[in-house]
Amino acid sequence: MFNIILTTLGIKDKNILLEEKVEEKQYKGVVALFYFGKLTYHPERCQLCGLDNMNNSIIKNGFKKSCLTIPRVSEKAAYLVLRKQRYYCKKCCSYFTAETSLVERHCFISWNTRLAVLNKAVDLRSQKSIGQSCHVSCSTVSRIMNQAASQVAQTPFKYLPEHLMMDEFKSVKNIDGKMSFIYADAITHRIVDIVPDRRLFALKNYFYRFPLAERKRVKTVSIDMYEPYMVLIKEVFPNAEIIIDRFHIVQALNRALNMTRVSVMNRFKNAQRPLYNKFKRYWKMLLKPQEQLEGFTYRRFRLYKQWKTQKGIVKHLLGFDKKLLNTYDLVNKLRYALRENDQTAFELALKNIEITRISPQLQTVVKTLKKYTSMIDNTMVYRNLTNGPLEGINTKIKLIQRVSFGYRNFDHLRSRIILCTNLFVAHPKKEIKQHKTA
């Protein structure tokens, strides 16, 4: 029966003997279960002087009581009141206490409780909620996560993957710049590191700490259209090809098209209110790829008296402004060429367009795309390398911050991000030598 209880509580130390009683009482404002046990064995040598216990030079000297936090039992807080054997060494005249693999030395929180904290920290929940469910303090949760994250993270400034992806996210307020830098392996999607400051001089100081041989190993880096990153890559990674993430290219094109629609729509706000309402209602239809619009199925649409198709509505709206029509055509050509990885069609579309025929919003985007043509070519060559996984991680970071009601300490936020996004096996337990029972 005692073996069954020990197995249920996750206690594997055979030197612990349970007593035949369990108490249920109020402790720290909650109903808790208290188990009672004794830890004793014959030590092989003194922990301080190392004297072998061959001639019974180490004798027992009473017990020291410890209240250890263990995982919940039946949804109730659980504690193990453990009486640890005290020993006296006749040679060095010193005292020491029996040790167990259940907890770390000089600690009252079991390894199983720490593991429970880490398992809950992987989920999207606040540290306060984790602490309450495991009956430990928030500072203890932070300390456990920081220790685990330091073990999960790679050895700093020793290794860089061949394919990287870089991005930034809104961080805590007490750092310079308020934006932190994150980069990951583009193949395994595993975070390499998180840097507090994303500014160029800070990133240069960070990456120059890696050996030149490691920096030369980097073949590609996927980024958005943030120019300081391009300067950084050219200077720090001499052999790397820059890949502009296709999502950000499409996002820039869609934003320019939508801004053009809004400027045309506002011209009809007072003069032709029904037309203004049509531009406002069917904005998603204008942003939808032209080849995905329905052109044969007629049905009723709001604000139209006649039956229409999706292509018919788009054609009707584009007929009110020539620049909006040209902008719409160019955006669709560029998006289609990018989706089909057609470098020639993409470059011809940029080259043959008359800049004055499109809207000012798209003119800015076209100039930017022409400037980064070689990097966009890399986007089509390395079609499987994108910043998509990193954008997903950034979304998860926002959820972590919102669920936790924000973070003030960058190190705590960094540890939580690493635990929530990296695949790892939580083994916080250190090896403690098993003592032989008598």
KEBA-201718 format. One record per residue (C-alpha): x negated, y negated, z negated; residue in one letter. Coordinates in steps of 0.2 Angstrom, whole numbers, plus 2048, in hexadecimal, padded with zeros to 3 digits. Layout:
BEGIN
XYZA...
END
This chain:
BEGIN
800800800M7F27F47FCF7EA7F880DN7FA7F3815I7FB7E380CI7E97DF810L7EC7E2822T7FC7D7822T7F27C981AL7E37CB826G7D77CF818I7C97DB81FK7BD7D9810D7BD7EA807K7B67E27F8N7C67D97F4I7D27E37E9L7E47DD7E8L7EE7DC7D7E7FF7E37D6E8097D27D5K80F7C57E1V8167B47DAE8217A87E3E8217967DCK8217847E1Q81077E7E7Y80C76D7EFK81F76A7F2G82277B7FBV82678C7F6V8177977F7A8127A97F4L8037AC7E9F7F97BD7EBY7EC7C27DEF7DC7CB7E1G7CA7CE7DBK7BA7CE7E4L7AC7D87DDT79D7E37E3Y78B7E77DEH7807DB7E7P7707E27EFE7657D27EBR7667C17E3C76C7B47EFQ7607A77E8L74F7B07E4C7527BF7EFG74E7CC7E2L7547DE7E5D7617E57D9N7587F57D7M7557F47C4N7667EC7C0N75E7DB7BFS76E7D37C5I77D7D57B9I78F7D07BAK7947C07B1N7A67BD7B1G7B17B67BFF7B57A67C9K7C77A37CEK7CA79C7E0S7DB7987E8C7D979C7FBL7E5796808T7EA7A4814I7F67A4822P8097A381FR8137B381AV8267B481ES8257A1822E81F79D811K80E79580CA8037A3806A7F37A27FAY7E77AF7F3L7E27AC7E1V7D17B57E2L7C67B97D3R7B47B97DAK7A77C27D0Q7997B87C8R7877BF7C7Y7787BB7BCY7667BE7C2C75A7C27B4K74B7BD7BEK74F7AB7C4C75C7A97B6C7697A37C3S77B7A67C6Y7847A97D7F7957AF7DDT79B7BD7E7A79E7B87F9E7AC7BF805T7AF7BE818S7C07B8815L7BA7A6813V7AA79C816E79F798808R7A578A7FCH7B578A806C7C778D801F7CF78F812I7CF7A081AS7C87A382BW7D97AA830N7E179982BT7D4790836R7D879B844L7EA798842A7E6785843V7DD787853L7EB79285BN7F7784857K7EB77685CA7EC77D86EV7FF77986FD805767871L80976285FR803756853S7F5759847Q801755838K80C76383ES7FE76F840I7F876B82EG80976D827Q80C77E82FS7FB784829C7FC77B818H7EC77181AV7E975F81CS7E775582CC7D5752828S7D2764827T7DB767838V7D075A840S7C0762838R7C577383EI7C876D850M7B8763851N7AE77284CQ7B777D858A7B5770866A7A376F863S7A1782866Q7AC782875V7A377387EA794777888Q782773881T781760885P77675A894F77076C899K77C7718A8Y78776A8B5L7927738C1P78F7728D4E7A176B8D7H7A775D8CCL7B77538CAM7B87428C1M7C67378BAD7CA72C8ACE7D872B89FF7DF71E892K7D6722882S7D671B870V7D570886DK7C5707863N7BA70C872I7B370087ED7BD6FE88EG7CC708887K7CA715895M7C0725893S7B772F8A0F7BB7428A3I7B374E8AFY7B57608B2A7B076F8BDD7B976E8CDA7B97818CFI7BD7888BET7C77788B9H7BE7788A8R7B97688A0I7A776489FV7A7755894D7B174588FI7A873588EV7AF726883P7AB719890D7AE7198A3R7A470A8A7R79670C8B4L7877088A8F78E71489BA7907228A7L77F71F8AEK77772089DN78173089AY77D73A8AAF76B7358AAY76973F89AR76B74F8A6F75B7558AEP7597508C0L7597628C5A76A7648BEE7717558C6R76A75A8D7K77476A8D6R7847618D7V78B7638E9K79C75A8E8T7A574E8DDV7B874B8DFS7BD7398DAI7CB72C8DDD7C771C8E6M7BE7148D7Y7AF70C8DEE7A470D8CEP7A57208CFY79E71F8E1M78F7158DCV78C7218CDL78D7308D8I7817298E5K7747248D8E7767338CBV77A7428D7F76E7408E6P7757508EFN78774E8EBA79574B8F8E7A373F8F3I7B47468F5I7C37398F3I7D27438ECD7E07448F9R7ED7408ECF7E672F8E9H7E572C8FCI7F87318FEV7FC7278EFQ7F47178F6A7FD719906L80E71C8FEN80C70D8F3R808702901A81770890BL8237068FBN81C6F48F8M8206F090BT8326F7908R8346EC8F9V82E6DD902S83A6E0910V8486E4904M8476D48FAN84A6CA90AR85C6D190AF85F6CF8F8K86A6BF8FAN86F6BF90CA8746D190FQ8776DA8FFR87D6EA907P86D6EC911L8636E8901Y86C6F68F8N868702906K8566FE905F8567008F2K8607118F2R85671A8FFY8457168FAW8407288F8K84672C909M83A71F911L82B727907L83073990CK82574091AP82D73D92BQ82C750930E835755920Q84474A924L854752929E85974D93BG86875993FF87375A930T88074C92FY88874891FR88F73A915R88372E90CF887720900R88770F907L88A715918Y89B717920K89672392EQ88F73492CW87C73392DK86C73E92DT85D73A923Q853735932K86272A938G861720927I84E71E928V84F71893AK85D70C936H853704927L843703931L84C6FA93FG84D6EA935F83A6E6934D82D6EA941K81E6EA935K8286F692AL82A702938L81770193DN81270392BT81E71292AY81771A93AD805718935L80771F923V80F72E92AN802731936K7F4730929L7FD73B91DR80074892AY7EE748930A7E874991EL7F475891AR7EE76192AE7DC75D926N7DA755937D7CB749936Q7CD743948T7DF73F947A7DC735937F7CE72B93EE7D772794EL7E6721944A7DB71593AL7D171094AK7E070D956N7EB70394AI7ED6F094DE7EB6E993CI7F66DB93ET8056E6943R8066EE932I80A6E7921S7FE6DE916P7FF6EB909Q7FA6F9915L7EC6EE91CQ7E36EE90CT7E570190BV7DF70491DV7CF6F991AK7CB70490AT7CE714914L7C270E922K7B570A915K7B671B90EY7B872591ET7A973191BS7AF73590AM7C1739910I7B974491DD7B274E90EN7C374F908T7C9759917M7B9763918V7BA768905Y7CD76A906R7CE7758F6N7C47698EBL7D075C8E4T7D37528D4N7E475B8D1G7DF7668C2P7D77568BAL7E774C8BDE7F175A8B4G7E47598A5I7E77478A4N7FA7498A4T7F7756895K7EC74988CI7FB73C88DK806749886L7F974D878I7F873A874Q80B738874R80F747869V80174285DS80873085CF7F772A863G7E572D85DY7D9720855R7C972B855N7C2730865F7B973F85FD7C9747859H7D2743869L7C374B873R7C475B868S7D675D86AR7D575B87DI7C776887EI7D2774874L7E277187EC7DA77288FT7CC77E88EN7CE79188EL7C579887FF7C47A5872V7C679E860A7B97A8855H7B579B848P7B07A983CK79D7AB839K7957BB835E7937BF823I78A7CE81DK7967DB816Q7917E0804H7917F3800K79E7F87F4T7998037E5A
END
